[in-house]
Amino acid sequence: MNDFNLLLAMFLLVNLLVALLRVARGSTDADQLLVALLFGTIGVAILLLLAFSEDTLALIDVALVFALLAAITGAVFAQRTWQLEERKDEYS
């Protein structure tokens, strides 16, 4: 089971690199938000897999903090984008 968890963590890391390439190619604000949330989700998943494969309970706490930060980041980014669109509408 330990090797399977590490294999899944490597697979998720490859997915994270593919998402990073997508951002590097240029994208819209919505794409950037989705990639930021994807980074948070995959980061939490990798930390949880490593915590269970290495029996390190401290990584679960770090994963919980990352999950909270990802949720806050998504909410702030959406609010900021909404406000920018309202300002554009006012000046148009």
N, C-alpha and C positions, 0 to 999 in steps of 0.2 A: 504494500500500500504506500510505503514511503517513496518508492521510485515513481509510482503513478502520480503522486502529488507533485513531485518535482518536474515530471514531464508536463503536467498541466500548467505549472507555473511558467515553464519555458514557452509553451504554446501561447499563453496569455502575453508574455513578453514580446513575442513575435507580432502578435496582433497590435500591441502598443506601438511598435516600430512602424507598422503599416499605417496606423493612424497619424503618426508623426510625419510621415511622408505626405499624407493627404493635406496636412496643414501647411507644409512647406511649399506645396504647389499653388497655394493661394486659395482663398475660400471666402465665403460670406460670413457675416456675424453669426448666423445660425449654425453654420458648420463649425465655427470656432467654439461655440457653446457646447455643441454635441461632443466635440473632441475633448474639451475640458472635463465634461461629465464622464466620458469614456475613460480618461486617464484616472479619475478618482475611483471609478468602479473597478477597473482592472487592477489598480494599485491595491485596493482593499482585498480583492480576490487573491492576488499574489501573496500579500502578507498573511492572509488566513491559511493559505495552503502551506506556506513556510512554517507558520506557527504550529500547525498540526503535524507536519512531517518532522520538525525538529523538537517538538514538545516544549516550545517556548511560549509561555502565556503572556509575556510582555508584548509580543507582536500582535496579539489580539487587541490590546489596549491601543496600540498605535493604529491598527486598522479602524477601530471605532473613531478615533480622532480624525483620520483621513476621510471617513464617511461623512462625518459632520461638516468638515471643511468643504467637501465636494458639494454637499447640499446648499451650504451658505453661498458658495461661489456661483452655483447655478442661479440662485434667487437674485443675487446682486447683479449678475450679468444681465439677466432678463429685465430687471428694473431699470438698469442703466440704458439698455437698448430701447426700451419703451420710452424713456424720457427723451432720448436723442431724437426719436421719430416724432414725438410731439413738438419738439423745438423746430424740426424741419418743416412741419406742417404750419406752424405759426409764421415762419418767415417766407413761406411760399405764396 
